[in-house]
């Protein structure tokens, strides 16, 4: 089930493009023209653009560099109606843990840590970095806002975004109703954990792991640096996708799995507990531009488990892909 050398060479170009886009965000200031390009890109991806400079502190700040510190615990609860429920957590620095249960409320605990070079910088951090909370009907959104944010519909030119002098980390823990749709994102200094939920999911990380345990639903889970591990209590009923750049992707499915898989890995293997039948490769995609015809190859390997079903797409660059059967 490994791709041919030619297909792997094609895959390198796609992955290289991802690195070219991500590298400037995490290592150096970005020119205004590059910011405009990335802002356009984020419109397509439906994500907010996070400036580079605060991420620098996530790597190199320490107690010595920022001796002025403050810790705060935020605790809140939110009633959730019995109709359609959804929770969204949009973090930047810190972990997010979501645990489903029998309650009809969301119980929120945030451990907020501020570090600064001076008392003036600490006061600035209090003012500039906020936790914005909005609730409409059954949808609750928790959004970490600050000068490092740039929304896709904003120019962002001239907006303060260097973040010099302080860092703010928020670690979220939420107890939620079990039947809830989950949208969770973070970037640095944390992992994402989702357990015991039975709704659709959208999970994103950049520098950290993603772990989902005892879940029932469909959706996508992707990170850049870290493994993705998902254990299903009930198998997905709709198309789903999972991926990382550096790390293994391990999916454990309930018995009776019936699905169509599409795999792509560059430096790793694909392993399955389930017998599979190979699927034919997708036809070349034809694109007409400026009087020219461009053909694009689908670089995924297809495999069917049992009679087939929803498409489950899995890809990584450095790591294995494992399709396991959950015997619990």
N, C-alpha and C positions, 0 to 999 in steps of 0.2 A: 504493500500500500504506500510505499514511498514514491515521491514524484521523480520524474526523469531528470537527468542532469540539465537538459535544456529548459525544462519548466522551472527548475531551481534557479537557473541563471536569470530568467525573467523575474522570478520572485525577488531577487536581490534588488532590482531597480525600484520596486514598489516599497520595500522596506527602507531602502536608502532615502527615499523621499520623505518617509515618516520621520527619520532621524534628522534630516535637514530642517524639517519644520519644528521639531521638538527641541533640538539642541540650542538654538538661540534663546528660547524661552527660559531655559534652566541655567544658562552660563554667562550671559552678558546682556547689557542694555541693547534695546532694539531700536533701529531707526524708525522715523515716522512712516516712511514708505513701507517698511516691513510690518509695522503695526497695522497699517491699513490693509495689507494683504492678509494677515492673520485674522483680523477682524472680519474680513469677507469670508474666510474659511470657516470661522466659528458660526457664521450664519447658517452654513450648510450643515454643520455638525450639531447645531442647536445647543451650544454650550457657551458659557461666558469666557472671555479671554482674561487670563491672569497675567499681570506684568511680571517681568523677570526679577527685578531687583529684590523684592521681599524674599524670594526663594533662596537667594544667596545666603541670607541669615539662617535659613533652616539648616544649612550645612555647617556654617563656621561659627555661629554664635555660641557662647559659653558663659558660665557664671563669671569668668574673669572679664570677658568683654562687656557683659551687661550685668553689673553687680546689683542694680536696683530691680527687685522682683516683687511680684504681687500675685497672690492666688485667690481665686473666687470660685465658689460653687453656686451654680444657678440651678434651681429646681422649680419646675412648673408642671401643671397638668392641664390637659385639654380634653373636654368631652368630644366624642366622635359619634355622630348619628349612625343608626343602623343601616342606612343606605350605603351607596358606594363610598368607600373610604380610600384615601390616598395620603401618603406621607412623603415629603421631599426634604432631604438634608443636603445643603450645598456648602460644604466646608472647604477650607484651603490648607490649613496646617492643623493636623491632628487626626485622631481615629474616630470612626463612627461604628457603633454597635447597635443593632436593631434586633429586639427579641419579641416574638409574638406570644400572646397569651389569651386568656379568656375574658379579660377586661374590655369594657367599651370606652376606655379612655387611653390617651397617650400620656405616659409618665416620662418626663424629660429631666435628665441630669447632665449638666455640662460642667466639666472641670476646665476652668479658664486660667491659663498661666501667662502672665505678662512679664517680659524681661526688657530692661532698658539701660541705657548708658548713664542716664541722669534722671532726677525726679521730674524735670521738665519733659523729658522724652516719655516718661511713664504717663504723665498727665495727657500728653498728646496721643499716646496709644489708647487711653481710655476713651478719648473723644472720637478718634478716627476709625477704630475697629469696633464694629457693633454686630450684635446678633439681631437681625430683623426677622420678626415673626408675623406671619399672616395666616389667617384661617378663614376659609369661605366654604360654607356647608360642610362637606366631609373631607375637604382637602386642607392639609396643614403643611406650610412651608417654613423651613428654618434656613436662613440665608446669612452666612458670614460675610459682612460687607466691610470694605475698607479702600484705601487709596490704591491698592494693588489690583482692584477690579476695573475692568473696562467692558461695558456691555456692547454687544454687537451693533446696537443702534446709536452709539455715541461716537463722536470724533476722537475723544480722549486727548486731543492735542492740548498741551499746557497743564494737564491735570497732574497733581503731585502723585508720584508713584514710586519714589525711591525707597521709602520705608526705612531710611537710615535712622539709627538710634534706638530702635525697639523691635521686638518680635512678640507676636501674640499667637498662642496655640490654644485651640479648643478641642477637647475630647468629649464626644457625645455618647451618651447611653440612653436608649429609648426602649421602654416597654410599650408595646402597641397591641391593638386588637389583631387576632390571628389572620382574619380575612381582610387584608389591606394591601393595596398596591404600593410598591416601595421604589423610590428614586433616591439614590444615595451617591454622593460624589465627594472626593477629597483629593488632595494633590501631594502633600509632603508630610513626613513625620507621623505616619499612622497607617493602620490597616482598616479594612472595611469588613465587618462581620454581620451577617444576617442569619437569624435562626428562627425556625418554627413559624414561618409566615406562609400564607396560602393565597398570594395574589401575584399579579404581574410584577416584574422587577426590571430596574434599569440601574446598574451598579458600575461606577467608574472609580479608578484610582490611577495614580501615576507612579509614585515611588512607594509601593507597599503592596501587601498581599490582599487578596479577596478570598474570603471563606464564607460559604453559604451552606447551612446544615439543616436538614429536615424541612426542606422547602417543597411547596407544591405550587407550580405556576410556570409561566413562560416569560422570556425576556432576554436580556443581554447582560454580560458581565465582562469587563475588559480592564486591564491594567497595562503598564509599560514595564516596570521593573518589579517582578514578584510573581509568585504562582497564583493560579486560580483553581480553587477546589470547591466543588459543589456536590452535595448529596441530596437527592430527590426522595421525598416521601411519596409523591405522585409524579409520574412522568409528564413532561411538557405536552400540552395539547396544541400548541401553536409554534410557529417557527421561532427558533432561539439561536443565539450566537454567544461564543465565548472566545477570549483570546488574550494573549500577552506577548511582549517582545522577548523578555528574559525570564523564563520560568516554565514550569510544567503546567499543563492543563489537565486536571483530573476530575472526571465527572462520574458519579455513582448513581445509577438508575435503579428504579424499582423493578421487580420481576414483571415479565410480560411486556417488555419494551418493544415498540414497533415504530421505527423512525428511519428517515433517510439522512445520512451523515455526509458532510463535506469537510475534508481535512486538508490542512496545509501546514507543513513545518519544514524548516530549512536544515537545522542541526539537531535532529532528534528522531525518534521513532514513534510509530502509532501502534498501540496495543489495545486489544478488545477482549473482554470476557465473553462477548456474544458472537455467535457465528454470523458472518456477513457475506453478502453477495455484492460483487463489484457493479457499480453503475456506470453507464457510458458517460464520457466527458461531455460537458456542455459545448454546444456549437460556438464557433467564433462569433464575437459580437462585431457587427459592422457599423462603422461610424463615418458619416460623410461630412467633411470639413473643407471649405474653400475649394470645392471641385475635386478634392482628393478623397479616396476611400481608405480608412484605417481599420484594420482588423485587430481585435483585442482577444487574447486567449484567456480562458478561465483556468487558473493554475491549481484548482482544487481537485482532490481525488474523492470520488463518490463511492459510498458503500451503503447498502440497505440491510437493516436488521429486521428479521421476520418479514411481514408483508409491507413494510414501509409506513410512512406517516409524515408528521411534521418534519421540516428540514432543520437539522441541527448543525450549525456551522462552527468549526473550531479551527483556530490558526495561532501559530506562534513562530518565533524565529529560533531561539535557543532553548530547547527543552523538549520533553516528550509529551505526547498526547495519550491519555489513558481513558478508556471507556470501560467502566467496571459495573458489576452487578451488585446491588445493595442487598445483602442477605439478612439484614436486621428486621 
